[in-house]
Amino acid sequence: MREEEIYERVFERMDMNRELEDEEVAELIHEVLKEVCEEEYFPLEEQICLSRRLFHSFRKLDVLQELIEDESVTEIMINGVEDIFLERNGQICRSDKRFLSEEKLGDVIQQIVSGTNRYVNELSPIVDARLEDGSRVNVVLKPVALNGPIMTIRKFPRDKVTMEQLIGWGSVSEEAVKFLELLVKAKYNIFVSGGTGSGKTTFLNALSDYIPKDERIITIEDNAELQIKGVPNLVRLEARNANLEGEGAVTIRDLIKAALRMRPDRIIVGEVRAEETVDMISSAMLNGHSGSMSTGHANNPADMLNRLETMMMMGIDLPLTAIQRQIASALDIIIHLGRLRDKSRKVLEITEVLGYRNGRIQTQTLYQYREEGVEDGKIKGTLVKVEELTRRDKLLAAGYPKQGVCNGDTSGSGSDGGSGVSVLQ
């Protein structure tokens, strides 16, 4: 007997007039399997696996449940009913699991999406959501997805990744971490950039451990993924899509504006993608909320600054010069992450934004990752210190007069600051 037929037999016996407890569902599955085994022989191990799959199908996320519970899986890609691909240790492979039907896959999608008070259908076929553990979910349905439904799940570790773990994995050097710890405590405005899957959210999570515990922190995200621990005065805000009537949307911009009235010490925006950059730069970072942090997609720090300019132009009618001046005044540090060809994630560059001068945003590289060779298929390299910090005014104000001193300009006014300065168009 096929699994689909056993599923139907269990479903037919369910009392749809009331909500069944998990124990009742498990008992019903046990009864049906007992009857099936009298008709057809099933090895005990197969009975146990089938029982678990049926329970997951009725009570959890069907075939996805085991994959989600498998900590070695970092990404799950569902391309329709039969094609499920997994990422393990940076390598993508095809899974032998499949959904019983497109209807069952649709039920799982609706279960996930409704859990975050969002909806997806043929009229609105694209949505972002999250699982209970914070894992990121993207769904694209037919008719947009021709071989759909398509669902991509970016899993996050059950336990928050610490900076000590990142050091142990070789993602960042201990020297750079000690430097960044000082910057966070001294309330430098920090931006984490990188490509898809480079570990931006993970790194921002780890960086947040250095925020003093007596501060009031407000996090703002499209989907709540940040795992800030140990901060008693923490406010978590999540954006909301419009309802079926097109009403009730609460955007990142709305949340940033609301956060400014909540007496925050710092505002952390999970990611900026569009016009909300105006509020992050102009309203948060330039409006007395030093120490704010965010992330964004870019190939390098220079591209990140260019993208910030473009995104601000989407949300405000100002000359490019004025926008560049605001960005240069607001941002202090850009931490750029990357995924190397061996699939490892590294901090590739730490860049200081020096200010605006001669019609350009000026920066200098403080730390840079340099490859030293390949050993057993793994890239070996070091995050090398290139220059001293120039803008040390916040360090001085925070009581670190001997940290981050540059031999050149120390006024924080945005001049070139000696060698190692690059000029961004």
N, C-alpha and C positions, 0 to 999 in steps of 0.2 A: 504494500500500500504506500502510495506517495505521501510525502509530508503535507502537500496541499490538501489531500483528502482528510488526513488526520486533523489538520487545522479546522477544516470545515465542520467536522464532526464535533469538535470541542465548541466551536462557535454556535452551532445549532442548539446545544444544551445550555447555553448561558441564559440566565434570567435577565432580560433587558429592562425589566421594570424597576430594577434597583441596582445600586453600585455594589459590585462584589468586592470583598476584601481579597488581598493577595493570597491569603491562606486558602480561601474558597476556590480561587482560580487554580492554584497549584493542586488542590485535591481533585478538581474536575479533570485536569490534565492527566493526573495519575490514574483515575478511573477509566478514562478513554484509552490510555495506553495499555492498561491491563487487558481490556477487551480486545484491542488490536493484536496484542501478543498471543491471545488465545486463537486468533484467526491466522496469524502469520508470525513466524519466529523472528525475533529481534534480539541480538546479543545484548547483554546487560549494559555494556559500555555505550552502545548506540542508543539504548533506551534513555540513559541518563543525559546524553547529549541532546537527544530529541526533546526530552522533557524541558531542559533548560532553554532550548531555542523556542519552543512553543510559549513558555512563560515570558521570555523576552518579547516575543511577538505580540502578546496580549497586554503586557503590563509595562514594557520598557520600549526600547528603540529597535526591536526586531534584530536583524543580523548585525546591526551596527553596535549593539550593546557590548559584545565581546571585544570588538575592535576599539571601542572607546575605553574599555577597562584595561586594554593592553598598553602598558606604559611605553613599550618599545615603538609604538606607532605614533608618529608625530603629525601626520596628515592623512585624511581620508577623502578620496575623490570618487563620487558616485556619478557615473555617466549612464543614467537610465537604470533599468531593472537588473541587467545581467553584468554590467561592467563596473566593478569596484576596484579601485587602485589604492595602494597604500604607500606611504613613505616611511621607511625605517633606516635610521643611520644615514640619512641623506640620499638613499637609493629608493627608487620607485619600482614597485612590483605589483603584479595583478593578484587580486584575492580570489580564492575559490568560492567565496560566499556570493549569494545573490538573493534578491527579494522574490517572494512568491509571485507577485504581480505588481503592475504599475499602480493599482489602487492601494496596495499595502505600502508601497514607497510614498505615495501621496499622503497616506494617513500619518506616517512617521514625520514627514515634512511639516504637516499641519500641527502635529503635536509639539514639535520643536519651536516653530514660529509662534504659536499661540502662547507658549510659555514665557515669551518676552513681550506679550501684548502687541504683537504685530500680525499682519496678514499677508497672504500671497495667493494670487489666483491668475486666471488668464488675462484679466484686465490690468492687473498689476503684477507682472510675472517675475519681478526681481526684488529680493529682500535680503537684508543682513540681520542676523539674529545671533544668539549665543546659547550654549548649554548651561546647565546649572553650575558646572565647574568653571565657567568663564570661557570655554573653548569657542572660538569664532566660527560662525556658520554663514555661508552664502548660498542662496537658492536661486536658480533660474528655471522657470517652467516653460512648457510649450505655450504658445507657438514660437516664442523667441528661441528656445533651445530645441533644435530639430530632433535630436536624439535624447531629449529629456524625459523626465525631470532630472536636472543636474543639481547636485549638492556637494559643496566642498567644506570640510570641517578642519580647521587649523586648531590642533589640540595644544593645550598648555599643560605644563607639569602640575601634578596634584599639589605638590609643595612648592612654594615660591623659591625660585632660583636666587641664591645669594651671590654677592660680589666675590666672596671667597671661592665659591664653586666656579665662577667664571674665570678667576685667576688660575684655579687648578686645571681647568680645561684649556688654558692657554689663550682664552679669548681677549684678555687684557692683562697688562703687567701690573704688578703690585705697586710700583712707583707711580704709574698713572692713576691708579685707584686712590692712593693717598692724596694725590693732587686734586682729583675730582671731589673727594670727600671735603676738602677745605673749601672748594668753590661752592658746593651745595650748602654747607654750613654758613658761608659768608653771603649767601643769597645772590649768587650770580644767576642770570637768566640763561637757561641751557636748552638747546635744541638737539634732539637725537635724530639723525638722518640715516637713510639706508634704503636698499631695495627691498622688494617683497621677500619675506622669510629671512631677513638678515638678523632678526632678534631685537628689534627696536623696543617693543613693549616689554620684553624680558629684561633688557638693560635698564629701561626707565624704572621698572619695578625695583630692581636691585639698587639703583641710584637713590631711590626714595628712602632707603633705610637710613641715609645720613641726614635726613631732615630732623631737626630737633623735635623731640616728642611733645614739647609744650606749645607748639604752634597749631593754628587752626588751618587745616588743609581742605581745599575743595577740589575734587576731581570731576572732570566733565568728559563724557565719552559718548560715542554713537552706540556702542555696546560695552557694557561694564566688563572690562578685562583686567584692569589694574588691581594688584593685590598689595595694597599698602597696609602694613601691619604695625601694631604698637603705637599708633597715633590716636589718643583718646578723642580729640576734637576733630573728627574726620567727617566730612559731608561728601556723599557720592551721588552724582547727578548723571542721568542717562537720557539721551534724546528720545523723542517719540515721533513716529511717523503719523501722518494724517489717517483718519478713519476712512471707511468706505465712502463716506459723503465728502471726503476731501477736507475735513475739518479736524481741529485738535492737534495739529502738528506742533511739536516743541523742538526747535532746532538747536544746534550747538551755539549759534549766535545768541539765541534767547537765553540759554543757560549761562553763558559767560556774562551777559548783562545782569542776570539775576544774581550771579555769584558775587558781583562787585558790591552788592548791597548786603551781603552776608558777613561782612567784616572778616574776609580771609587774610591770612598771612601769606599764603601762596595759593596759586591756581595752577592745577595741572590738567592740561587738555590731552587726552589720549592721542589724538592725531588731528591735524588740520589738513583739509583737502580743498577748501574753496574760500568763499567770502568771509567765513568765520575767522580767518587769519587777521582781518582788520581789528576785530575785537580782542584777539589774543595779543597782538602787537601793541595796538594803540591804547586799548582800554585797560588791559591787565598789566603787561610788562612796563608800560610807560606811565602807569597811573598809580604808582606807589606800591605795587605788589611784586617787589623784587624777589627772586628765587623761584619764579614761575618756570614751568617746564612743559615741553610738548615734543611731538615727533612728526616726521613727514617723510614722504618718499622722494628720493633723489639718488643720483649716481655718485655724487661727490659734494663736498661743502659748497663749492661754487654754484653748482646746479641747484642746491637747496636754496641759496639766497636768491637766485633767479626765479625759482618757483614761488618763493614768498612774495617777491615783487609782483609776479603775475596774479597770484591769488588775491593780493590786496587790491590790485587794480580791478578785480571782479566785484569788489564790495564797496569801493569808495572812489569818488570822482576827484582825484588829486593828481597833480603832475608827477611824473616818474621821479623827479628830483626829490620832491617832498616825501614820497613813499620810501625812497632809499635812505633818506635822513632818519625817518622813523625806525626803520629796520636796524640801521647802524647804531642808533641810540638805545634801542630796546634789547637787542641780542648781545650777549657777551661771549658765549661759547657754543660751538657746534661740534658734536661728537658723531663722527661718521662710522657706521658699521657696514661690513660687507660679508658676503658668502664666497669663499674662495673655491677654486676648481676642485678641491678635495672635499667640498661640502661643509667645511668647518666655518664657523662664524667668528669674526674677529673685529676688534676695534681697529680700523685702518688709519684713522686720523683724528686728532683733536685740534681744532682750529679756533683761534681767538679773533673775534670781530673787533677791529681797532677803532672803527668809526667811519665817518664820511669826510672825504677830502678830495679837492680837485675834481669834483663831479663823479666820484667813484666810491664804492664801499671797499675799504681796505681791510685785509686780513693777514694773519701770519700763522703758520703751522707751528704748533707747540710740540705735538707728538706725531710720529708717522710710522706705520708698519712697514718693515723692510724684510723681504724674503731672503732666506739664507740657504735654501736648498730643499730637497725632498728626501724624506727618509721613510721607508716602508709605505710609500704611497701618501704620506702625510706631509703637508707643507710646513717647513720649519722657518721661523722668523722671529723678529723682535720689534716691539713697539718702542721706537727710539725717540728720546727727547731731542728736539731740534732747536727750540728757542725758549727763553724765559717768558713768563707772563708779563705783559706790558701794562694792562689796565688793572692796577692793584688797589684802586680806591676802596672797593668793597671789602677786600681783605684787611686793609688798614682799619676801616670802620668796624670790622668784626673782631679786631684785636689780634690780627696776625701780621704784625709789621715786618717780620723777616721772611715771610713766605711769598713766593712768586715775584720777587723783585727783579726788574729788568735793568740792565745797565744803560739802556737808552731812556726814552721818555717814560716817566712814571706818573704823569699827571692824569692819565685816563682821558685825555682830550681827543684821542683818535689820531694822533700823528703817526708817522711811519714806524717809529720805535726801533730803528736799527735794521740789521740784516734779517733775512728770513721773511720779509714782508711781501705779500702778493697783492696785486690790485685786481679786483673783479670788475668786469664791465657791467 
